[in-house]
Amino acid sequence: MKGVVLDDVALLMAESDTVATAIDDLDGGHVVDDDAYCVTLTEDVPFGHKIALEPMARGDVVRKYGEAIGRATQAIEPGEWVHTHNCESARGRGDLAAREEVDG
């Protein structure tokens, strides 16, 4: 398996990632405690969804797979569920590429 499993509950794909992926349904209050990270989940995180491993300010890049996958649309604290309510995807966004060409 690629990546590192954190505390048997989350998958960190690359060392530079700011999020890990839940490999089970996780309840709020669960502590993900590993050598590199110790975060308390602030809410339930469904299987396959992202958990913030570090604080991110609005506009910060969200990293998974060692790549930028989006930007935080609001402040995100460690242990928060990272999803469409607080992260805007950068993948498959032709509108962003077109905007960058115009703003260039």
C-alpha positions as CSV (number, residue, x, y, z in Angstrom):
1,M,0.0,0.0,0.0
2,K,1.3,3.4,-0.9
3,G,1.4,5.9,2.0
4,V,1.6,5.6,5.8
5,V,-1.3,4.4,8.0
6,L,-1.7,6.7,11.0
7,D,-2.9,5.0,14.2
8,D,-4.7,2.3,12.1
9,V,-7.4,4.8,11.1
10,A,-6.1,7.3,8.5
11,L,-3.9,7.1,5.4
12,L,-1.2,9.8,4.8
13,M,-0.3,9.5,1.1
14,A,2.9,11.8,1.2
15,E,4.9,13.5,3.9
16,S,4.0,17.0,2.5
17,D,0.2,16.3,2.8
18,T,-1.9,18.6,5.0
19,V,-4.7,16.0,5.1
20,A,-5.0,12.3,5.7
21,T,-7.8,10.0,4.5
22,A,-10.1,8.2,7.0
23,I,-10.0,4.4,6.4
24,D,-13.0,3.8,8.5
25,D,-16.0,5.9,9.7
26,L,-14.6,7.9,12.6
27,D,-16.4,9.6,15.4
28,G,-15.8,13.1,16.6
29,G,-13.6,13.1,19.7
30,H,-11.5,10.2,18.3
31,V,-7.8,10.9,18.8
32,V,-5.5,10.0,15.9
33,D,-2.2,9.6,17.7
34,D,0.9,8.7,15.7
35,D,4.6,9.5,16.0
36,A,4.2,12.4,13.6
37,Y,0.7,13.6,14.4
38,C,-1.7,13.8,17.3
39,V,-5.1,15.3,16.4
40,T,-8.5,15.1,18.0
41,L,-11.4,14.9,15.5
42,T,-13.7,17.8,16.0
43,E,-16.6,16.1,14.2
44,D,-17.5,12.7,12.6
45,V,-15.4,12.0,9.5
46,P,-16.9,9.4,7.1
47,F,-14.8,6.7,5.5
48,G,-12.8,8.0,2.5
49,H,-13.0,11.6,3.6
50,K,-10.1,13.9,4.6
51,I,-8.9,15.0,8.1
52,A,-6.9,18.1,8.6
53,L,-3.5,17.4,10.1
54,E,-2.4,21.0,10.5
55,P,-4.1,24.4,10.7
56,M,-4.9,26.1,7.4
57,A,-6.0,29.6,6.8
58,R,-8.5,30.7,4.2
59,G,-6.8,30.5,0.8
60,D,-4.1,28.0,1.9
61,V,-3.4,25.1,-0.4
62,V,-4.8,21.7,0.7
63,R,-2.3,18.9,-0.1
64,K,-3.0,15.2,-0.7
65,Y,-0.9,12.8,-2.8
66,G,2.0,15.3,-2.4
67,E,0.0,17.6,-4.7
68,A,-2.3,20.6,-4.3
69,I,-5.8,19.4,-4.6
70,G,-7.6,22.6,-3.5
71,R,-7.7,25.6,-1.3
72,A,-9.3,26.2,2.1
73,T,-12.4,28.4,1.7
74,Q,-12.2,29.2,5.5
75,A,-9.9,28.5,8.4
76,I,-9.5,24.8,9.1
77,E,-8.1,23.4,12.3
78,P,-6.4,20.1,12.9
79,G,-8.9,17.3,13.4
80,E,-11.6,19.0,11.2
81,W,-13.3,17.2,8.4
82,V,-12.1,18.6,5.1
83,H,-14.7,18.6,2.4
84,T,-16.7,20.8,0.1
85,H,-18.0,23.0,3.0
86,N,-14.4,24.3,3.7
87,C,-12.3,23.3,0.7
88,E,-12.6,24.3,-3.0
89,S,-11.2,21.7,-5.4
90,A,-8.5,22.7,-7.8
91,R,-8.7,19.5,-9.8
92,G,-10.4,19.4,-13.2
93,R,-11.1,23.1,-12.9
94,G,-10.8,24.5,-16.5
95,D,-12.5,27.7,-15.3
96,L,-9.5,28.3,-12.9
97,A,-7.0,27.7,-15.8
98,A,-8.9,30.2,-18.0
99,R,-9.1,32.8,-15.2
100,E,-5.3,32.4,-14.7
101,E,-4.7,33.0,-18.4
102,V,-6.8,36.2,-18.3
103,D,-5.3,37.5,-15.0
104,G,-1.9,36.2,-16.1
